[in-house]
Amino acid sequence: MPCALVIGTSGLGERHERLLAEVGRSRAVVVAANYSLALLAVTRFVEDLAAQSDDSWNAGVGDLHFAGKRDRPSSTARHLAAAWQGARGPGAPAPDITSFRLGDALSEHRVVAAGSGEHVEVLHRMADRRAFLPGVLRAIRYAATAGPGVRGLADVVREPVPVRR
């Protein structure tokens, strides 16, 4: 019996996604660039704001990581921009993403949205990699009993942990 696969990395491309889809035909695969459960709430907020605001609103994403991080923008920054764009509807412009790679900053993502006469900022900052553990452990427990398929952390949180029979 093939073992489940839980992957936490950014910078995956289309080739990697095709390989993961192939693996997902025979086993559970959970893939996330960011296993922060708090980021799921930030994403929902960004989607809600984008969906509720009128056409005068637009947004941008700030992406700050340590100097040695190679991908730019990060997968998390692209995820937040896609959340805004997806909630705005077909043909909506993508938010600008500004990436900084400085010093030893672990991870910081800021979504700034503005409309006529007001603006909103939401910030998600990771100061310690241990903050990822609750999401990672939840994904591992889920994947251990789930059927084949590729899922993200939002899917894992949305679905109850399968019961092994």
N, C-alpha and C positions, 0 to 999 in steps of 0.2 A: 504494500500500500504506500503510495507516495506521500511524503510529509507535506504539511502546509508550509507556505512561504509568507513571511512578513518582512517587508522591505521599507527602510526609512532612509531615503536619500533624495537629493535634488539633482537637477541637471540631466534627468533622463530624457531621451529623445524618442522620436517615432519608432526607430528600430528597437529600442528597449521595450516600448509599449507593445509592439507586435510580439516580441518574445514572451513578455508576461502574459499576454492574451493566450498564446499557445500553451504555456504552462498552466494557465487557469482553466483550460479545458479538462484537466485531469485532477486538479487539486485546488484547495482554497488559496488565494493569493490576496494579501492586504498590502496596499502600496500607499504611502503618504510621504511627502517631503517634510512634513511637520506633524508630529504626534501630540501637539498641545491640544488638550480638550478645550481650553479657553479660546483658542483660535477659532473653534467651531462657532462659538457664540459671537465672536467678532465678525465672522463671515456672515452669519445670519443677520446681524445688525446692518452690515454693508448692503446686503441684498434688500432688506426691508427699506432702508433709506433710498436706495436707487429706485425701487419700485414705487415708492410713495411720492417722490419729489417730481416737480414738473420739469419741462424742457429747458428751463433756465439753469438747471443744475448740471455741473460736471464734477469730475473727481481726478485725483492723482494719488499715486502710491509712492511712499518713501521706503527705501530698502537699505538698511544698514547692517553690515556684518563685519567680522574680523578681516584684517588685511589679507590673509591667505585664502579666503574663500574664492573659488575659481569661477563659479557660474554667476552671471550678471545679466539680467536681474535674477534673483532667487526664484525658485519654484513657488515659494509662499507669496512673494510679491505678484507673480503672474496669476496665482490663484485668486488673490484679492481683487486684482484688476478684472479678471474674468467674471468674478461674482458680481461686481458692479455692472459690467457690460451686459452680462446675461440677464440681469434683472431689469435693465433698461429696455430690452427687447431687440428684435432683429434690426440690424443695420446701425445700432448705436455705436458711437465711437468708443474705442478703448481708452481707458484712463492712461495718462502719461505715467511712466515709472522712472524714478530717479534712484540710482544705486550708488551707494558709498561702501567702500571696503577700507576700513580704518582701524588701526590699533588692534585691540583685543575685544572689541564689541562682539558679543555672542550673536544676538539677533534682535532686530527691532524693525517693526513694520508699522507705518503710519498711513492711514487713509485720510485724506483731506478732501472734503466735498463742499461745494459752495453753490449757492443759488442767489437769487435777487435779495440782497439785504441780510443774508446770514450765511454762516459756514459752520461745519461740523468736522471735528477731528476725532479719530479713534486710534489709539496707540496700543500695540501689543509688543511687549518687551520680554525677552527671555534672558535672565541673568545667570541661570544655572541649568545645565543639560539634564539634571535630575527631574526638572519640571516635565520632561517628556515621558517619564516612566508610567504614570497612570494611563496614558493613551496607548503606550507600547504594550503594557500588560493586558489591557483590555483587548487589543488587537490579537495578541497571542492566544488568549483564552478563547476568543471568538474563532480564530482560524483553526484551532485544534479540533473543533467539532463541526465546522461549516462544510458544506458541500463545495464542489468545484465552482470557480468563478473568480473574477477579479473585482475587488472592492476597495473603497477608500475608507478613511477613518469615519467620515460622516455616515457611511453605510453601516459600519460596525456599531456605532452608537445608536443608530435608528433601529436596527434589528436586534431582537433579543438573542442572547447567547444560545445557540442550538444545544439541545439536550442529546447526548450520545445514547443510542439505544442498543 
